[in-house]
Amino acid sequence: MAVTTVSGYELPGGYGNALDHQGNGAIFTVVVRDLAPARQFTPPGGSGTSQTYVYTPIRAAVTAVLRPGSGDLRPGQLVTLRVLGGTTASSRTINEITAGPDLYQAGTTVQIFSQPPFADPDTGEVQYVPNWSFAQSADGKHLVNLSKPSVTIPVVTARTRAQQKADRAGWNK
């Protein structure tokens, strides 16, 4: 079995870093429904030496939207998160940059900081690729960075910071 480890850069773990990151085209909260079987993907490339990766589609229901981005997100919508990592019959990808698919659990509430929506060239499905994922703790009082569980923030503080950022950036207009 071919194993690929994706690393090379590390996103800072803090909630403020996630709010300020220019690459987050959409910021929204979901409840994870289920993980679909992992799939292989080879990005189109001109050199013929493109690396094949495995990703896991994660289906989720949107519960709140802070920044809809170009995907016109709205509460109640079902979305697919395209999470790097997983295992197929012939390949495995290990994600050392962001939260891997094994960290998403059905029923968990997660705030997603995502790249702009991605149209899968194989299926045509619109998917969101998370940069950061903050899961709500079991007691509902904290958000925990799935990729760096030592990084937490009280939910009340996160909401205040997110709303202040949205107001300053004009996301609500």
N, C-alpha and C positions, 0 to 999 in steps of 0.2 A: 504494500500500500504506500502510495506517495504521501508524504507529510510535509506541509508547508507551514512555517511559522511566520506570521506577519508581525513585524516590530519595526524599530528604526526611529520612531519618534514617540513621544509621550505627551498626551494632553494633560495640562495641570488639572488636578482633581476638584478644585473649589467650585462652589455654586456660582460665585461671581464671575469666575473665568468662563463658565458655560454661558451665562447671560451676555457677556461681552464679546464672545467669539463671533467674528464676522462670517464664519462659514455656516452658522446656524440659520438656515432659511426658514425654519419652522420650529416653534416651541409649543408643545401640547402635552396633555396628560391623557393616559390611556389605562384601561384595565386589560391585562393580558388575557386573551381567550385560550389560545393554544399555539403550539409550535408545529409547523408543518415539517415534512421530511426535508433534510438538507439537500441542497442542489449544487452542482458544479457550474462554474461560470468562467469562461475565458474571455477577457475583454478584447474587443477588436483592436488589432494593432497592425501597423504597417510592416513590421520587421519579421513577422512570422514566429517570433520567440516570446509571445505573450504568455504570462504565467496563468495557470488555471487555479482558481480559488474555490473554496466551498463556503457557501453562506446558508443560513437557516431563515426561512420566512417565518415571521411570528405575527399571528393575527391578533388584533386588538381593537377594542372599542374606544373611541375618543370620548372623554368626559369633560374636558375643558381645553380651551385654546388661548394661549397667550399671544402667539405670533403665527398667523395662518400661512404666511409665505405665499408662494405662487400656487399651492395645491388647494386653496380654498377650503381649508379644514373647518369642520363644524362639529359640535358635540352630537353624539349619536352615530356618527359615521364609523364604519368599519374600515380599518387601514391595515396594511401589511408593512411590518418593519423588516428591513433587509439587514440582518445581523451577520457580520463576518464571523465565520467559524462553523465547525460541524464536521460530520463524517458521512461520506457516501461509501458505496461498495469498493471504490478504488482510490479514493483520496480523503485526506483529512487536512483541515486548516485550523491552526491554533492562533487565536486572536490575542495579541499582547498589547494592543493599542487601546481598545475600548472594551466594554462589557461583552463577553462572549454569550452565545445563545443559552448555554447551560445556566446562566445567572437569571434568566427570565422564567418566572413561574406563573402558571395559570392562576388567575384570580388576584394577582398582585397589581397594585396601582403604581404606575411609573410615569414620571415626567420625562419626556423625550426632548432632547435638543438635537435637531436633525439637519442634515444637509438638505438642500432643495430636493423636491421629489424627483425620483429616478424612474424612468420608464424602462422596464426590463426588456432588452431587445429580443429575448427568446419568447416571452409570454405576452408582452405589451402591458403587463400589470404595472400600475403606479405603486412605487414602494418608497419608504422613507428610511434613510441610512443614518442611524443614531451616531452622534459624536459623543454625547453624554447621556446617561440614563440614571435618574435618581428615583429609587423605589421608596414608597412610603413604608415606614416601620409598622410592625404589627399593632402597636398601640396608637398609630396614627399621628404621633407627635413629632416625628423627625423624617427627613428625607436622607437616604443613604446612597452614596455614589456606588452603583453596582460594580464598577470596575475597581474602585478603591474604597472598600467598606469602612475604612477608618475615617473617611471624610463624611461627616454628617452635618446637618443644619436643621434647626427647629422649623417645622412647617410654617409657623406664623412668621418667622423671620424671612423665610424663602418667599412667601407670598408678598410681603411688604417690599422686599428688594425687587422681585419680578415686576410688581405693579409700578414701582418707581422707574425702573428701566424702560418699561413699556410706555409710560407717559413721556419720559425724556426722548425716547427714540421715535415716538409717534406711531407705535404699532397699533394703537387703538383708533386711529383715524381712518 
